[in-house]
Amino acid sequence: MTDAATRVARIREALAQAFAPEALEIKDDSHRHAGHAGAKDGRGHFKVRIVSAHFEGMSALQKHRAVYAALGDLMETDIHALQIDAKAPDHA
């Protein structure tokens, strides 16, 4: 597994464990940020689309905080930037 594939797998595992999502898409956009000052440390840029009942009744800020919490150390070791689209099933 490549480094990028390993990162995506680790992100997928953390989010699946925390939220038991109905849908989960993760896109590695790191290649689009090559040479970007913030990416020089080797961490990646990712987009996440997640649908989970866990997000029911949460504000956008609460959803983002929950995703960041679920990713834990990955936010410091593997992820430089994260675009999040988190929704409850009835809002997907």
C-alpha distances in whole Angstrom, upper triangle without the diagonal:
4,7,8,6,6,10,10,9,12,14,14,15,18,19,19,21,23,25,24,24,25,23,20,18,16,16,14,17,16,17,21,21,21,24,25,26,25,21,22,21,17,17,16,18,17,20,20,22,23,26,27,31,30,31,35,37,35,36,33,33,33,30,28,29,28,24,24,26,23,20,22,21,18,20,21,18,15,18,20,22,21,23,24,26,27,30,31,32,35,34,31
4,5,5,6,9,10,10,12,14,15,16,18,20,21,22,24,25,25,25,26,24,20,18,15,14,12,15,13,14,17,18,17,20,21,23,21,18,18,17,14,14,13,15,15,18,19,22,23,27,28,32,31,31,35,37,35,35,32,32,32,29,27,28,27,24,23,25,23,20,22,20,17,19,19,16,13,16,18,19,20,22,23,25,27,29,32,32,35,34,31
4,5,5,6,9,10,10,12,14,15,17,18,20,21,23,24,25,24,26,24,20,18,15,14,11,13,11,13,16,16,15,18,19,20,18,15,15,14,10,10,10,13,14,17,18,21,22,26,27,31,29,30,33,36,33,33,30,30,30,27,25,26,25,22,21,22,20,17,19,17,13,16,16,12,10,12,15,16,17,20,21,24,25,28,31,31,35,33,31
4,5,5,6,9,10,11,12,14,16,17,18,20,21,22,23,22,24,21,17,15,11,10,7,10,9,10,13,14,13,16,17,19,17,13,15,14,11,10,8,10,10,13,14,18,19,23,25,28,27,27,31,33,31,30,27,27,28,25,22,24,23,19,19,21,19,16,18,17,13,15,16,13,9,11,13,14,14,16,18,20,22,25,28,29,32,30,27
4,5,5,6,9,10,10,12,14,15,16,18,20,21,21,20,21,19,15,13,10,10,9,12,12,13,16,17,17,20,21,22,20,17,19,18,14,13,11,13,12,14,14,17,18,22,23,27,26,26,30,33,30,31,28,28,28,25,23,24,23,20,20,21,19,16,19,18,14,16,18,15,12,13,16,16,16,18,19,20,22,24,27,27,30,29,26
4,5,5,6,9,10,10,12,14,15,16,18,20,20,20,22,20,16,15,12,12,11,14,13,15,18,19,19,21,21,23,21,17,19,17,14,12,12,14,13,15,15,18,19,22,23,27,25,26,30,32,30,30,28,28,27,24,22,23,22,19,18,20,17,14,16,15,12,15,16,13,10,12,15,17,16,19,19,21,22,25,27,28,31,30,27
4,5,5,6,9,10,11,12,14,15,17,18,19,18,21,18,15,13,10,11,9,12,11,14,16,16,17,19,19,20,17,15,16,15,12,9,8,10,10,12,13,16,17,20,21,25,23,24,27,30,27,27,25,24,24,21,19,20,19,15,15,17,14,11,13,12,9,11,12,10,7,8,12,13,13,15,16,19,19,23,25,26,29,28,25
4,5,5,6,9,10,11,12,14,15,16,16,16,18,15,11,10,7,8,7,11,11,14,16,17,18,21,20,22,19,16,19,17,14,12,10,11,8,10,10,13,14,17,19,22,21,21,25,28,25,26,23,23,23,20,18,19,18,14,15,17,14,11,14,14,11,13,15,13,10,10,13,13,12,14,14,16,17,20,22,23,26,25,22
4,5,5,6,9,10,10,12,14,15,15,15,17,15,12,11,9,11,11,15,15,17,20,20,21,24,24,25,22,20,22,20,17,15,13,14,12,13,12,15,15,17,18,22,21,22,25,28,26,27,25,25,24,21,20,21,19,15,16,17,14,12,15,15,12,14,16,14,12,13,16,17,15,17,17,18,18,21,22,23,27,26,23
4,5,5,6,9,10,11,12,14,15,15,18,16,13,13,11,13,12,16,16,18,21,21,21,24,23,24,21,19,21,18,16,13,13,14,12,14,13,15,15,18,18,21,20,21,24,27,25,26,23,23,22,19,18,18,17,13,14,14,11,9,11,11,8,11,13,11,9,11,15,15,14,16,16,18,18,21,22,23,27,26,24
4,5,5,6,8,10,11,12,13,13,16,14,10,10,8,10,11,14,14,17,19,19,20,23,22,23,20,18,20,18,16,13,11,12,10,11,9,12,12,15,15,19,17,18,21,24,21,22,20,20,19,16,14,15,14,10,11,12,9,7,10,11,8,10,13,12,9,9,13,13,11,13,12,14,14,17,19,20,24,23,21
4,6,5,6,8,10,10,11,10,13,11,8,8,7,10,12,15,16,19,21,21,23,26,25,26,23,21,24,22,19,16,14,14,11,12,9,11,10,13,13,17,16,17,20,23,21,22,20,21,20,16,16,17,15,11,13,14,11,9,13,14,11,13,16,15,13,13,16,16,13,14,13,14,14,16,18,18,22,21,19
4,6,5,6,9,10,10,11,14,13,10,12,11,14,15,19,19,22,24,24,26,28,27,28,25,23,25,23,21,18,17,17,15,15,13,14,13,15,14,17,16,18,21,24,22,24,22,22,21,18,17,18,15,12,14,14,10,9,12,13,11,14,17,16,14,14,18,18,16,17,16,17,16,18,19,20,24,23,21
4,6,5,6,9,10,11,15,14,11,13,12,15,16,19,19,23,24,24,26,28,26,27,24,22,24,22,20,17,16,17,14,15,12,14,12,14,14,16,14,16,19,22,20,21,20,19,17,15,14,14,12,9,10,10,6,6,9,10,9,11,14,14,13,13,16,17,14,16,14,16,15,17,18,19,23,22,21
4,5,5,6,8,8,11,11,8,10,10,14,15,18,19,23,24,24,26,28,26,27,24,23,25,24,22,18,17,16,13,13,10,11,8,11,10,13,11,12,16,19,17,18,17,17,15,12,12,13,10,7,10,10,6,7,10,13,11,13,16,16,14,14,17,16,13,14,12,13,11,13,14,16,19,19,17
4,6,5,5,6,9,9,8,11,12,15,17,20,22,25,26,26,28,31,30,31,27,26,29,27,24,21,20,19,16,15,12,12,9,11,10,12,11,13,16,19,18,20,19,20,18,15,15,16,13,11,13,13,9,10,14,16,14,16,19,19,17,17,20,19,17,17,15,15,13,14,14,15,19,19,17
4,6,6,9,12,13,12,14,15,18,20,23,24,27,28,29,30,33,31,32,29,27,30,27,25,22,21,21,18,18,15,15,13,13,12,13,12,14,17,20,19,21,20,20,18,16,16,16,13,11,13,12,8,10,12,15,14,16,19,19,18,18,22,21,18,19,17,18,15,17,16,17,21,21,20
4,6,9,12,13,12,15,15,19,20,23,24,28,28,28,30,33,31,31,28,27,29,27,26,22,21,21,18,17,14,14,11,12,10,11,9,11,14,17,15,18,17,17,14,12,13,13,9,9,11,9,6,9,11,14,14,15,18,19,18,18,21,20,17,18,15,16,13,14,14,16,19,19,18
4,5,9,10,10,13,14,18,20,23,25,28,28,29,31,33,31,32,29,28,31,29,27,24,22,21,18,17,13,12,9,9,6,8,6,9,11,14,13,16,16,16,14,11,13,13,9,9,12,11,9,11,14,17,16,17,21,21,20,19,22,20,17,17,14,14,11,11,11,12,15,16,15
4,7,9,9,13,15,19,21,24,26,29,29,30,32,35,33,35,31,30,33,31,29,26,24,23,20,18,14,13,10,9,7,8,8,11,13,17,16,19,19,20,17,14,16,17,13,12,16,15,12,14,17,20,19,20,23,23,22,21,24,23,20,19,16,16,13,13,12,12,15,16,15
4,5,6,10,12,16,19,22,24,27,27,28,31,34,32,33,30,29,32,30,28,25,23,21,18,16,12,10,6,5,4,7,8,10,12,16,15,17,17,18,16,13,15,16,13,12,15,16,13,14,18,21,19,20,23,24,22,20,23,21,18,17,14,13,10,10,9,9,13,14,12
4,7,10,14,17,20,23,26,28,28,30,32,35,34,35,32,31,34,33,31,27,25,23,19,17,13,11,8,6,6,8,10,12,13,17,17,19,18,20,19,15,17,19,16,15,19,19,16,18,21,24,22,23,27,27,25,23,26,24,20,19,16,14,11,10,9,8,11,12,10
4,7,10,13,17,19,22,24,25,26,29,32,30,32,29,28,31,30,28,25,22,20,16,14,10,8,6,5,7,11,12,13,14,18,17,19,18,20,19,15,16,19,16,14,18,19,16,17,21,23,21,21,25,25,22,21,23,21,17,16,13,11,10,10,10,9,12,12,9
4,7,10,13,16,19,21,21,23,25,28,27,29,26,24,28,27,24,21,18,17,13,11,7,6,5,7,9,13,13,13,16,19,18,19,17,19,18,14,15,17,15,12,15,17,14,14,18,20,17,18,22,21,19,17,20,18,14,13,11,10,9,11,12,12,15,15,12
4,7,10,13,16,18,18,20,22,25,24,26,24,22,25,25,22,19,16,14,10,8,6,5,6,9,12,16,16,16,19,22,20,21,18,20,20,16,15,18,17,13,16,18,16,15,19,20,17,18,21,21,17,16,18,16,13,12,10,10,11,12,15,14,18,16,13
4,7,10,12,14,15,16,19,22,21,23,20,18,21,21,18,15,12,11,7,6,5,7,9,12,15,18,18,18,21,23,21,21,18,20,20,16,15,17,16,13,14,17,15,13,17,18,14,15,18,17,14,12,15,13,10,10,10,10,12,14,17,18,21,19,16
4,6,9,11,12,13,16,19,18,21,18,16,19,19,17,14,10,9,6,5,7,9,12,15,18,22,21,21,24,26,24,23,20,21,22,19,17,19,19,15,16,19,17,15,19,19,15,16,18,18,14,12,14,12,10,10,11,12,14,17,20,20,23,21,18
4,6,8,9,10,12,16,15,18,15,13,16,16,13,11,7,6,5,7,9,12,15,18,21,25,24,23,26,29,26,25,22,23,23,20,18,20,20,16,17,20,18,15,18,18,14,14,16,15,11,10,11,10,10,10,12,14,17,20,23,24,27,24,22
4,6,6,7,10,13,12,15,14,11,14,15,13,11,7,5,5,7,11,13,17,20,23,27,26,25,28,30,27,26,22,23,24,21,19,21,22,18,18,21,20,17,20,20,16,15,17,17,13,11,11,9,10,10,13,15,18,21,24,25,28,25,23
4,5,5,7,10,10,12,11,8,11,12,9,8,5,5,7,10,13,16,19,23,25,29,28,27,30,32,29,28,24,24,26,23,20,22,23,19,18,22,21,18,20,18,15,14,16,14,11,10,9,9,10,12,15,18,20,24,27,28,31,28,26
4,5,5,9,10,13,13,10,12,14,11,11,9,8,10,13,16,19,22,26,28,32,31,30,33,35,32,31,27,27,29,27,24,26,26,23,22,25,25,21,23,22,19,18,19,18,14,13,13,13,14,15,18,20,23,27,30,31,33,31,28
4,6,9,9,13,12,10,13,15,13,13,10,8,10,12,16,18,22,25,28,32,31,30,33,34,31,30,26,26,28,26,23,25,26,23,22,26,25,22,24,23,20,19,20,19,16,14,13,12,13,14,17,19,23,26,29,30,32,30,27
4,6,5,9,9,7,10,12,11,11,9,7,11,13,17,20,23,26,29,32,31,30,33,34,31,29,26,25,27,25,22,24,25,22,21,24,24,21,23,22,18,17,18,17,14,13,10,10,12,14,17,20,23,26,30,32,34,31,28
4,5,9,10,7,8,11,10,11,10,10,13,16,19,23,26,29,32,35,34,33,36,37,34,33,29,29,31,28,25,27,28,25,23,27,26,23,24,23,20,19,19,17,15,14,12,13,15,17,21,23,26,30,33,35,37,34,32
4,6,8,7,7,10,10,12,12,12,16,19,22,26,29,32,35,38,37,35,38,39,36,34,31,30,32,30,27,28,30,27,25,28,28,25,26,24,21,20,19,18,17,16,13,14,17,19,23,26,29,32,36,37,40,37,35
4,5,5,7,10,10,11,11,11,14,17,20,24,26,30,32,36,34,32,36,36,33,31,27,26,29,27,24,25,27,24,22,25,26,23,23,22,19,18,17,17,15,14,11,11,15,16,20,23,26,30,33,35,37,34,32
4,6,6,9,10,11,12,12,16,19,22,26,28,32,34,37,35,33,37,37,33,31,28,26,29,28,24,25,27,25,22,25,26,23,23,21,19,17,16,16,15,14,11,12,16,18,21,25,27,31,35,37,39,36,34
4,6,7,9,8,9,10,13,16,19,23,25,29,30,33,31,30,33,34,30,28,25,23,25,24,21,21,23,21,18,21,22,19,19,18,16,13,13,13,12,11,7,9,12,15,18,22,24,28,31,34,36,33,31
4,5,6,6,7,8,12,15,18,22,24,28,30,33,31,30,33,34,31,29,26,24,26,25,21,22,24,21,18,21,22,18,19,17,14,13,12,12,10,9,7,9,12,15,18,22,24,28,31,33,36,33,31
4,5,8,9,12,15,19,22,25,28,31,33,36,34,33,37,38,34,33,29,28,29,28,25,25,27,24,21,24,24,21,21,18,16,15,14,13,12,12,10,12,16,19,22,25,28,31,35,37,39,37,35
4,6,9,12,15,19,21,25,27,30,32,35,33,32,36,36,33,32,29,27,28,27,23,23,25,22,19,22,22,18,18,15,14,13,11,9,9,10,9,12,15,19,22,25,27,31,34,36,39,36,34
4,6,10,13,17,19,23,25,28,30,33,31,31,34,36,32,31,28,27,28,26,23,23,24,21,19,21,21,17,18,15,12,12,11,9,8,9,8,11,14,18,20,24,26,29,32,34,37,35,33
4,7,10,14,16,19,21,25,26,30,28,27,31,32,29,28,25,23,24,23,19,20,21,17,15,18,18,14,14,12,9,9,8,7,5,5,5,8,11,14,17,20,22,26,29,31,33,31,29
4,6,10,13,16,19,22,24,27,26,25,29,30,27,26,23,22,23,21,18,19,20,16,15,18,17,14,15,14,10,10,11,9,6,5,5,7,9,11,14,17,19,23,26,28,31,28,26
4,7,10,14,16,20,22,26,24,23,27,28,25,24,20,20,21,19,16,18,19,15,14,17,17,14,16,15,12,11,12,12,9,6,6,5,6,8,11,14,17,20,24,26,28,25,23
4,7,10,13,17,19,22,21,20,23,25,22,21,18,18,19,16,14,16,16,13,13,16,15,12,15,15,12,11,14,13,10,7,8,6,5,6,9,11,14,17,20,22,25,22,20
4,7,10,14,16,20,19,18,21,22,20,19,16,16,18,15,12,15,16,12,13,16,15,13,16,17,14,13,16,17,13,11,11,8,6,5,6,8,11,14,17,19,21,19,16
4,6,10,13,16,16,14,18,20,17,17,14,15,16,12,11,14,13,10,11,14,13,12,15,17,14,13,17,17,14,12,13,11,7,6,5,6,8,11,14,15,18,16,14
4,7,10,14,14,12,15,18,16,16,13,15,15,12,11,15,14,11,13,16,14,14,18,20,17,17,20,21,18,15,17,14,11,8,6,5,6,8,11,12,15,13,10
4,6,10,10,10,12,15,14,15,13,15,14,10,11,14,12,9,13,15,13,13,17,19,17,17,21,21,19,17,19,16,13,11,8,6,5,6,8,9,13,11,9
4,7,9,8,10,13,13,14,13,15,14,11,13,15,13,12,15,16,14,16,19,22,20,20,24,25,23,20,22,20,16,14,11,8,6,5,5,6,9,9,7
4,5,6,8,11,11,14,13,15,13,10,13,15,12,11,15,15,13,16,19,22,20,21,24,25,23,22,24,22,18,17,13,11,8,6,5,6,9,10,9
4,5,5,9,10,13,14,16,14,11,14,16,13,13,17,17,15,18,21,24,23,23,27,28,27,25,27,25,21,20,16,14,10,8,5,6,9,10,10
4,6,9,9,12,13,14,11,9,12,13,9,11,14,13,12,15,17,21,21,21,24,25,24,23,25,23,19,19,15,14,10,9,7,9,12,12,13
4,6,5,8,9,11,8,6,10,11,9,10,13,14,13,16,18,21,21,20,24,25,24,22,24,21,18,16,13,11,7,6,5,8,10,10,11
4,6,9,11,13,10,9,13,14,12,14,17,17,16,19,21,25,25,24,27,29,28,26,27,25,21,20,16,14,10,8,5,8,8,9,11
4,7,10,12,9,10,13,14,13,15,18,18,18,21,23,26,26,25,28,30,29,27,28,25,22,21,17,15,12,10,8,11,11,10,13
4,7,8,6,6,10,10,10,12,14,15,15,18,19,23,23,21,25,27,26,24,25,22,19,18,14,13,10,9,9,12,13,12,14
4,5,5,6,9,10,11,13,14,15,17,19,20,23,23,21,24,27,26,23,23,21,18,16,13,12,10,10,11,14,14,12,14
4,5,5,6,9,10,11,12,14,15,17,19,22,21,19,22,24,23,20,20,17,14,12,10,9,8,9,11,14,15,12,13
4,5,5,6,9,10,11,12,14,15,16,19,19,17,20,22,22,19,19,16,14,13,11,11,10,12,14,17,18,16,17
4,5,5,6,9,10,10,12,14,15,19,19,17,20,23,22,19,20,18,15,15,12,12,10,11,12,16,17,15,17
4,5,5,6,9,10,11,12,14,18,17,16,19,21,20,18,19,16,13,12,9,9,6,8,10,13,15,13,14
4,5,5,6,9,10,11,12,15,15,12,16,18,17,14,15,13,10,9,7,9,7,10,13,16,18,16,16
4,5,5,6,9,10,11,14,14,12,15,18,17,15,16,14,12,12,10,12,11,13,15,18,20,19,19
4,5,5,6,9,10,14,14,13,16,18,18,16,17,16,13,14,11,12,10,12,13,16,18,17,17
4,5,5,6,9,12,11,10,14,16,15,12,14,13,10,11,8,10,8,11,13,16,19,17,17
4,5,5,6,9,9,7,10,13,12,10,12,11,9,11,10,12,12,15,17,20,22,21,20
4,5,5,9,10,9,12,14,14,13,15,15,13,15,13,15,14,16,18,21,23,22,22
4,5,9,9,10,13,14,14,13,16,15,13,15,13,15,13,15,16,19,22,21,20
4,6,5,6,9,10,10,9,12,12,11,13,12,15,14,17,19,21,24,23,22
4,5,6,8,9,10,10,13,14,13,16,15,18,17,20,21,24,27,26,25
4,5,5,6,8,9,12,14,14,17,17,20,20,23,25,27,30,29,28
4,5,5,5,6,9,11,11,14,15,18,18,21,24,26,29,27,26
4,6,6,5,7,8,9,12,13,17,17,21,23,26,28,26,25
4,6,6,8,10,12,15,17,20,21,24,27,29,32,30,29
4,6,8,11,13,17,18,22,22,26,28,30,33,32,30
4,7,9,11,14,16,19,20,24,26,28,31,29,27
4,6,7,11,12,16,17,21,24,26,29,27,25
4,7,10,13,17,19,22,25,28,30,28,26
4,7,10,13,16,19,23,25,27,25,23
4,6,10,12,16,19,21,24,21,19
4,7,10,13,17,19,21,18,16
4,6,10,13,15,18,15,13
4,7,10,12,14,11,10
4,7,10,12,10,9
4,6,8,6,6
4,6,5,6
4,5,5
4,6
4
